[in-house]
Structure formats: C-alpha cells, structure tokens
Amino acid sequence: MRPRLHRHCSAAALTINVMACALGMHTGLVGAQATPAAQAGASDGMPIPEPGSAAEARALVGWEYRLAIEGTRIKPGLSCLEGGGSSLDSGGKEVPGWRAMTFDCDDHVTLALGRERVDGRDNATYIRIVDAVALPGATVSATLHHKPGLAFTGPDNNCKLDGRHNRNLVVTMRRVQREWLTWRNGLVAAWTYDLERGRIGIERRAVVARELAACHPREPLDTPRAS
C-alpha cells in the first residue's frame, strides 16, 4: 500500500502526513492553535521533558488546540507534531465527541485521546487532550521504513481481538515476514481506549490471553516490490 500524499510546506509535515495515511487515520483541517486558557503550556519555566517520554506525554494532558494539519506542533515547547486522528467505536458504532490522535514526538510515537468541541465563534473544532501515552520503543521510522525500533498500528487497523476486528486496538510489533502477527511471532504490547474513564489503557485481555489478538501488518513504504 502506498498512501496518497497531500500538499504541505515542510518535510516534517510531509513525513507526518505519510504516517497518518499509512495508519489509516483521518487528517486534520487547519493549523494548531491553542485556546487562550492554555497558553502557559510548556513555556512556563518547567523543565522541558525528553521527546517521546512519559513525562512529555503527561505534559500534553489538559492541553486544548485547534484541529491541526499533519506536521503542526501540538504544544509550544514540546516535540510532538500532529500525525493524524480518527473517530472511535463502541459496540461497533462510532462515538461522537471523541478523537484518537497519534503524535510524532521526534520520531517517537505518542497516543492521545481527546474530546472534541465546536466553537460557535469561529465554527472551528477544538480538541482537549484527556490522556496521552508514549509507546515504549515505537518509532515512526520503524513503522514506515524498516528502521530499528518497534512498528505500530493504530485506529482503523487490521487487528482482531476475540476473533473480531477491533479498530480501537493499538499494538506495537516487531517486523516479521508473516501474513498475520500474533503474540507468539511479533506482537509486543497492546492498548485500547476506555471512553467511560477517558483513558488509554493496556489491553488486559490481549496481555492475559495472548492468543486472542492478531494483527495484519501494514506494508512499510520502502518494502521491496517484485518487478
């Protein structure tokens, strides 16, 4: 699969857009813009956390920004750039008002869960981040280009849990040449979105009963193709 690219100004934006398309995530519409109440941010004198760290993920929680195009910095002072977003399901039906986001934090991958609202003053959509989790070992370069690290697949994926496709399941994986990855041959960890609690959590069923989850890995952009 070779994703269709959109027009953006910078190389960083292009890279993030490719990531969003490769993961099947929907793109944003306009540039990131913090709401006035959230302007203190990472520039308030606090130490700047390491890119892709749990501390940086925690620093994103509570931040509200205007729906962003790929490659736009989410919060001043942090490394995370918008990588795309997707709606979420519950019982097979889309749940309005919630959004799953993927951020590229200096090549490290961070998941975020947000609540959407439309501001009547400008009719723009704003997202307030209610939880964020750095995925240990997962990188954009490993996902797209077979670089060292763990690849990952996010919302709108090809993963199964209890034998059924589960688009809310996020997994990290080692790249292996198999049609389906399982816990025995490549899957490393799994997360799901708990909309009742507004949290991103470890998928306990997938961890305890490891045979229940399986994923069909997406093809990296630079996978050799037969001529």
N, C-alpha and C positions, 0 to 999 in steps of 0.2 A: 504494500500500500504506500503510495506516495502522495502526501497531502498537498492540497492546493494552497498556494501561498497568497497572502493578502499584501497590499502595499503598505509599508511602514517606512519611517525615515531612517532608523538606525539599525545597525547589525544586531544589537541586543533585542530590539523589538522583533526582528525577523526570526531570530532563534526561538523566542518565546512563542511566537505565533505557530511555528512549526511544531513545538511541543504540544500546544493546545490541540492542533489538528490531529497529531499523531495519537493523542489520547481520547479523541472523540469528544472533546469538550467544546462548548459553545463560546464564542468570542465575545468580548465586551464591546462597547459602542463609543465611549468618549473618554477623554483623559481623566486620570485620577485627580480628585480634588477633595482635600479634607474639609470637613464641616468646621465652622468657626469654633465649636465647643471642643474640638480635638486638636487644636493647633499646637499644644505644648509638645506632645509626641516625644520622639527620641532625642530632640534637641533641647531638652530641659535640664541639661547638665549631668544626667545619669550616664554611667559608662556605656559605651556602645558595645552590644553583645557580638560574639563571634558569628559570622554568616552561617546560616544553616543550623544554629544551635537551638537547644530547648529554650534558652534564655531569650533568643531573638523571637522565637515563636510566641512566648509569653508576652513579649513587648507588643505584639500585634493585637492581642485581645483587648477589646473595647474601642479599637480604632474604627472610625467610620469614614468611608471615602466614596466618591462618586464613581459609578460603574466605569471601569477603565479598559482601554485598549491594551493588547499584549505589549509587554516591554515597559509599561509605565511603572514607576516606583510607587509602591503602596503607601509607605510611610516615610517621611524625611528622617534621615539618619540611620535607616536600616537598609540592608542589601536587597530585600525581597522585591521582585518585579512581578507584575501580573502575568500569569501564564494561561488564563482561561478559567471558565466556570461552567457549571452545569446545574440543572434542577435536580431534585432528589425525589425518590419514590417512597411510598409507604403502602404496603399491601397491594403493590402493582399499580398504584395511582400516583400521579405527580402531586407533590405537596406545595401549594403556593406559599410564597413568602420566604422560602429557604433557598440557599445557594451554596454549593460546594465549590471551592476555589483551589487552584494549585498555583503555588508561587515558586519562582526560580530565585533562590537566595544564594547568589554567587555559585551557581551550578548545583547547590544542594536543594533538595525538594522539601517543601513545607506544605502541608494540607491546611485548609482553613474552612470553617463553617460560618456562614453569615446569614443575617436577617436582612431582607430587602424592604425598602420603603420608597415610595414615590413622593418627592417634594412638590407640593402643589404650586410653589412659587416659580419653579423652572421646569416642572414636569420631568425632572431627571431622576434616575434611580440611584439610590444610595445604599451601600452595604455596610452594616455594622458587624465586625468580626466578633463572634461569641466564643470561638475556640480555635486554636491552631496547634498543630503537632508537626514537629520536624521528623522526617522519616529517616531513621538511622541508616547510613550507608547508601541511600538512594540519591542518584545524581541525574541531571538532565542528559549529560553526555553519555552515561551508561545506557540510558533509555533509548536515545536516538542514534548513537554512533558506536556501539560496542566498546566504549571506553571502560576503564576499571571502575568498579563500584556495582551497586545493585540497580537494576532497572525496576520500573514500577508501572502499574496500570491503574487508572483512576476511574471516576464515574463514566458511565456509558462504555463499560469494558466488556470483555468476553469471559467473565468469571462466573463460576457456578458455586452455589452453596446449598447443601442438601439436595443436590442434583438439579437445581433450578438456577437459571441466570439471575444474578443479583448485581444490578448496576450501582448499588450503594457500597459495594465491596471494593476496597483499595488494598492491593498487595504489592509487596516488594519481592523480587525474584532474581535468581541467577540465570544468565542466558545459557540455555542448553538447546540442542537441536532436537526438540520433540514437538509434536503437534499440540499436546496438552501438558501443562506443567501441574504437578501435584506436590504435596509436602515431601514426598519421597525423592523427587528428582529436580527440584529447583525453587519452589516457593519458600520464602523465608519468614514473612510476617504478614498479618492482615489487620485492617481497621474497617470499622463501619461508622456511620453517622447516626447518633442517637438523638432524634429530633425531640423526644419528650424531655430529655435533660439538656438539650442544646450542647452536646459534647461529641467529640470524636474519640472513639474508644477501641481498644483491642477487640477483635472479633473472637470472643471466647469459644464459640462452637468450632471455629476453624482451628484454634490453637489446641483445644482439648481433644477434639475428634478430627485429627488431621486429614483423614481420608475424605472428609466431606467437601473440601474445597478444591477446585481445579480451575485453571485459567488457560486460555488460548493466548499466547503472547503475540503482541503486535510486531510486525516486521520492522526492524531498525531501518533508518533511512539509507544507510550505506551497506546493507546486506548485498553481497554479490548476487547478481541475477544471471540466469542461464541465457546465453545468446541464441 
